[in-house]
Each structure stands twice: as C-alpha cells, then as structure tokens.
Amino acid sequence: MFRVTFLGTSGSIPTVERGMPAMAIKYESELMLWDCGEGTQRQLMRYKVGYGSVDHIFISHPHLDHYLGMFGLLETLKLSSPSPRHLNIFMPKALELDGYPFISLNKMRSGEIYRGRGFSVNAVQVKHCRGSYGLVFQEEDKIKFHEEKAHSLGLKGTLFKEIQKKGKVKTPKGEVTLGDVTWTKPGRKVVYSGDCLPDDNIIEAARGADLLIHEATFEDSMKQEAIERSHSTAKGAAEVAKVSGVKRLVLTHISPRYSDVSGLLAEATSIFPETVIAEDGMFIDI
C-alpha cells in the first residue's frame, strides 16, 4: 500500500479552503511532490507528511501557481539543517536555483524521467502551455508464489531464491520452472494530468490506471472558456476516465468560483460514477 495526499487543490488562486496545486506520493521509503504551489511547505506540516523527508519534486509545467512554493520549501530545508537530504527537482523550464548544494536539477521531458526502487515516473506531453506534462507513477509488476503448489513440488528454503535467479531448479520431485509456481501481480498506476485540455496522451497513459487525478477547472457550461484557457471541465475529465478504463477518478485544480462543488461532481459522476473531488488534506491509499 502507498499513499497519495492532496496538499493543494485550487486552480490558479487559493481560497480559504483550498491551497495551491500540490500533492505528495509516499511509496516505501521515497516521498515525492507532484507540483509545489505557494504554501506547500505549510500544507506538508499541517497534514503531517514531513517536509524534511521530500526526496523528489516534479513540476508539471512552468506556471507560477504550480511551482512558487518550491522556493520557500528549499529555504526552509536550508535553514533547518546544516546538511539537508539530497533533493531531485524535475522541471520543464530551467530556473536559477543557486545556493542550494543539496539539490539536483533535471529537465522534464517525455518518457521515463526517474526510476526508483520498485517503480518509475514517466512524463507525457499535454495540451496546455509550452512545456506542460502529465505524470505517471508505475509500480513494477511483482512475482508472487503459489506457496502450496511450490511446496508440493519440493521447493523449500534457499530454492525459492535460486528459482527466482535461474528461472528453474531441480528438486527431489523433478525440475520446476518459475512459471510452474508463480503468478504476476500487476503494478499499481497513478496518473496526474497536470493542467490541460482533455488529451489523447493522458488517455493512453491512464489505460487501466488505479487512480487518475485530473484537473477540472470549470463546469461544462464554461466549456468555451476552458478551451480558450487550455483547461478541462469536470465532464471532459470524466470522459477521459471512462475511455481510459481507470478504476477511480479524482478531480482537482478547482476554480475558486466554485465554493459549492456539487455541480462539478454531478456532471462527472453522470459519466464516470467512481469520481470524487479532491479536498486539501484528503488522502487515498492504493
């Protein structure tokens, strides 16, 4: 199980209830931020995620509302410890970040941009401003043993390690191959659209995902404005989720005009029932 925590869920302008775009993903021992809007460090403190434990920051696109909070976080890390933990930053646009020897800057690009222990992060271009990307967390498939069958075929002790390394072993009951005694558990997948119009790249990236996090800045009555600003409506996001065959959809980047989000939710659930609207501090365990 790993956790996705929504730190900021507003679009462009903060509200009393919603902070600027940011979410945290904790997988095993690695903590990453996907976007880092203004005030993210305070949200990390507020929701007990642990600002000093961040290993990676991925910025979806070069609009200030998605990365302004990074500067305050870096300064806090610098002031809090004489030797902060190393931090990888992935951005579609190079910035001057002098004075922080504990960071590594990496340019965002399409394809795999990071591989951790047991997972990878890929970026896909989306339709927003230049240098806009969606992000894909993909856990590696895991080989699981049919333990009862394995024991019945003579596997025990160090033979379990040996068969994983060699693909087959000899037991008192004959030769056993890895395929005889195992099954594959598909890796879990989380996809984040960033800011964008409904996009074919996101649809393909999200195929079969456990969770799609998609921006939904407007209701469908404002579809023309959404198109002009290269944003999505709740209906458009739900259509992406339906075509992609995802298990769950979370809508985020909600315009401050919507203090009541029931209209957005109704619009989306009429197309894709497994939809919720993100709130600051909400988390999902996958």
Buried (B, 14 or more C-beta within 10 A) or exposed (E): EBBBBBBBBBBBEBBEEBBBBBBBBBBEEBBBBBBBBBBBBBBBEEBEBEBBEBBBBBBBBBBEBBBBBBBBBBEBBBEEEEEBEEBBBBBBBEEEEEEBEEBEBBEBEEEEBBEBEEBBBBBBBBBBBEBBBBBBBBBBEEEEBEEEEBEEBBBEEEBBEBBEEEEEBEBEEEEBEBEBBBEEEEBBBBBBBBBBBBBEBBBEBBEEBBBBBBBBBBBBEBBEEBBEBBBBBBBBBBBBBBBBEBBBBBBBBBBBEBEEBEEBBEBBBEBBEBBBBBBBBBBBEB
